[in-house]
Structure formats: C-alpha cells, structure tokens
Amino acid sequence: MTDQRRGFILGVTAYGLWGAFPLYFPLLEPAGADEILAHRILWSAITMGVLVIALGRTAAFRTIATTPRTRRFLLVGALVITSNWATYIWGVNHDHVVETSLGYFINPLVTVLMGVFVLGESMRRLQWAALGVAGVAVVVLTIDYGRPPWVALILAFSFGTYGLAKKQADAGAVESLAFETAVLTPFAAAYVGWLMISGQSTFGVEGGGHALLLASTGIVTAIPLICFGAAATRLSMVTLGLLQFLAPVLQFLVGLLIVGEEMPLGRWVGFTLVWLALVVFTTESITHRRRQLTLSAEASAL
C-alpha cells in the first residue's frame, strides 16, 4: 500500500468517525449535554496524557507549557473548543443534527473570512461570490427556522476561531490538545464532583455500560484526531480539503434518514445555496492552486 493511499484511508476514517458522532452522543443519555461535556474533557485529558507519554511528546508538551505566546493561543483554543463541543453535544441530543451539519458545511467559508479580517489575507472575486451566496443562504434559513441558525453559526465560528488559534500557536496536534484539556480539567472535575455530591450525576448510577460509554469519550475524541494528523502528513491540501466535506455530509444524512428531522422547502433552498457556495469556492480554489503550480513549474524550467 502506498503512503498516499494509506493517508487517504486514514483521512476517510477520521472524517467518517466525525460524521458518525450524531449516532454516538445520544447513546450517552440520560446524561445531559453539560455532564457529557465535562466527562469528555476529563477523559480526553487522560487519554491525551497517555498519548503524550506513549508517543514521546513530553518535551514538546513542556515547551508549550513554558512558552507564553503558544500558551495564550491554546488557552483561547481551549475556550472556543469547549463552546464548540457543548453546542454540538446539545445539538445532536436535541434533534438539531441537520443544523449541526450546516455548521460544518459553512465552516470552510467562515475560516476564509477570518483569514481576511484577522490575518489580512486577500480573496479573489469568485471567493467573495461564494461568501455572498452563503450569506443569502443564512438569510433564507433564518426565515425558515424563524430564528438565525444559532447552532450552525456557533459551530462554524467557534471551530473557525479554534483553527485560527491553533495555526497561530503552531504546536503539534497531540500535545496541544493535551494542554487544552489539561487546562479545562479542573473545571470539568469540579463540575462532575458537584454533580455527584448533589445526586445529579448519571456516572455510576445508570449502570456499568453507561459509565464505560462516558469514559469512552476520551478515546472517541483521540482516534479521529490521530487519524487526521497522520493523513495530513501524507495527503495534499486539496485532497484533505475535499475530504473535510465527508463529515457534514454524513451528519446531514444521519439527521435526515436516521433521526428523521424535517426538511421543509425553505430549508432545502438554504442548504442548496450553501452547497452551491461550496462548489464555487472549492472549484475556484483547486483551479487557482493548479494554475499556481503550473506557473511555478514553468518558472523553474526557465
């Protein structure tokens, strides 16, 4: 098996697992979204701590902890990924699976928008056109829902901010997530402790199977991250960028076909506009990249 083929399989595995999350989190009920979030942070911290040691990343972890600039950006990352996880867990456990998929469909567009306004990057005309279509889609969906699609918008902007913070931090995936969850662990542990003392915890009360499922949140968080990290080193950015749409497509299908969420005409129009924006944006990005590679090759030949 070639290295590129292995990377493709790992990438499909990562995004496939993320796409199946709407089937996983409802299994953790009757725990509420807040309790699930606290356990996810705790068990992820334990899992990532084990991985840091097993993969020999302790020196890199110490570097993060002692570098003020990296630490600041990862603290921001920890805060926004907490809001992202909380919103996602709440969404899939309250029959908003289709709306969560919308968040990850528009996330690439939000990320580019952040690059323009935060990092001062420039955009080409077709990219602006794609963003304009996406903006119209949000208006259409707001009319259809009778409210702004808050779940989708929070997911898109929180994950976009998370990506921006991680880019600025420039730290390894394993050790950076280990740091983020370690920072959040005292708060998560305090909340879990309070739930237990007040008799509101489901951990250990709903049976061993339920306790194991809550404990599995750490592994479920780590596995796709590891697969993604391995795929990123083996695949081109174009291939990796196209694979990222696998997760929201699967989430959308789960919401539509398995959960049975309603999709009235207005919602279909809104989603179709989002998909149109993504087609324009992705096609333009691939064409531009190929043009740049061709120009580079010609310049090298000269």
CORSULBEL-V910353 format. One record per residue. PSI is psi in radians with two decimals (none if undefined). Layout:
# CORSULBEL-V910353
((PSI) (PSI))
This chain:
# CORSULBEL-V910353
((2.26) (2.81) (-0.63) (-0.71) (-0.70) (-0.71) (-0.68) (-0.75) (-0.74) (-0.69) (-0.77) (-0.69) (-0.79) (-0.93) (-0.52) (-0.73) (-0.75) (-0.64) (-0.42) (-0.06) (-0.61) (-0.34) (-0.36) (-0.89) (-0.61) (-0.36) (-0.34) (-0.10) (2.60) (0.18) (2.41) (2.98) (-0.64) (-0.70) (-0.71) (-0.76) (-0.80) (-0.76) (-0.64) (-0.73) (-0.83) (-0.91) (-0.49) (-0.69) (-0.74) (-0.83) (-0.80) (-0.57) (-0.75) (-0.73) (-0.70) (-0.77) (-0.81) (-0.62) (0.05) (0.64) (0.29) (-0.65) (-0.73) (-0.66) (-0.74) (-0.62) (-0.74) (-0.83) (-0.40) (0.10) (1.88) (-0.79) (-0.84) (-0.73) (-0.71) (-0.80) (-0.64) (-0.48) (-0.72) (-0.77) (-0.71) (-0.70) (-0.79) (-0.55) (-0.47) (-0.79) (-0.61) (-0.86) (-0.77) (-0.79) (-0.73) (-0.82) (-0.77) (-0.75) (-0.87) (-0.40) (-0.03) (0.58) (0.76) (0.64) (-0.77) (-0.69) (-0.59) (-0.64) (-0.64) (-0.69) (-0.70) (-0.32) (-0.76) (-0.12) (-0.76) (-0.62) (-0.69) (-0.69) (-0.76) (-0.72) (-0.70) (-0.65) (-0.63) (-0.88) (-0.41) (-0.78) (-0.10) (0.40) (2.80) (2.71) (2.62) (2.92) (-0.78) (-0.54) (-0.72) (-0.69) (-0.73) (-0.72) (-0.63) (-0.75) (-0.72) (-0.66) (-0.73) (-0.68) (-0.74) (-0.68) (-0.79) (-0.75) (-0.57) (-0.74) (-0.74) (-0.81) (-0.39) (0.24) (2.80) (2.56) (1.28) (-0.74) (-0.84) (-0.77) (-0.72) (-0.75) (-0.79) (-0.83) (-0.60) (-0.72) (-0.58) (-0.74) (-0.66) (-0.80) (-0.68) (-0.75) (-0.71) (-0.67) (-0.76) (-0.60) (-0.61) (0.94) (2.77) (2.62) (-0.79) (-0.93) (-0.53) (-0.72) (-0.60) (-0.72) (-0.80) (-0.82) (-0.55) (-0.68) (-0.65) (-0.32) (-0.78) (-0.68) (-0.74) (-0.74) (-0.72) (-0.70) (-0.75) (-0.72) (-0.74) (-0.71) (-0.71) (-0.78) (-0.67) (0.00) (0.34) (-0.03) (2.50) (-0.20) (2.12) (-0.13) (-0.62) (0.23) (2.88) (-0.63) (-0.73) (-0.71) (-0.71) (-0.66) (-0.74) (-0.69) (-0.47) (-0.19) (-0.53) (-0.81) (-0.72) (-0.56) (-0.69) (-0.72) (-0.92) (-0.54) (-0.76) (-0.76) (-0.73) (-0.79) (-0.70) (-0.63) (-0.67) (-0.51) (-0.18) (-0.30) (2.72) (2.77) (-0.53) (-0.87) (-0.77) (-0.68) (-0.66) (-0.63) (-0.47) (-0.35) (-0.21) (-0.74) (-0.92) (-0.53) (-0.81) (-0.72) (-0.73) (-0.79) (-0.65) (-0.81) (-0.70) (-0.83) (-0.53) (-0.89) (-0.51) (0.59) (2.61) (2.53) (1.40) (2.99) (-0.77) (-0.64) (-0.70) (-0.71) (-0.79) (-0.82) (-0.69) (-0.68) (-0.69) (-0.80) (-0.67) (-0.77) (-0.72) (-0.66) (-0.81) (-0.82) (-0.83) (-0.77) (-0.76) (-0.71) (-0.75) (-0.76) (-0.77) (-0.72) (-0.75) (-0.67) (-0.74) (-0.69) (-0.69) (-0.77) (-0.66) (-0.73) (-0.69) (-0.69) (-0.67) (-0.65) (-0.62) (none))
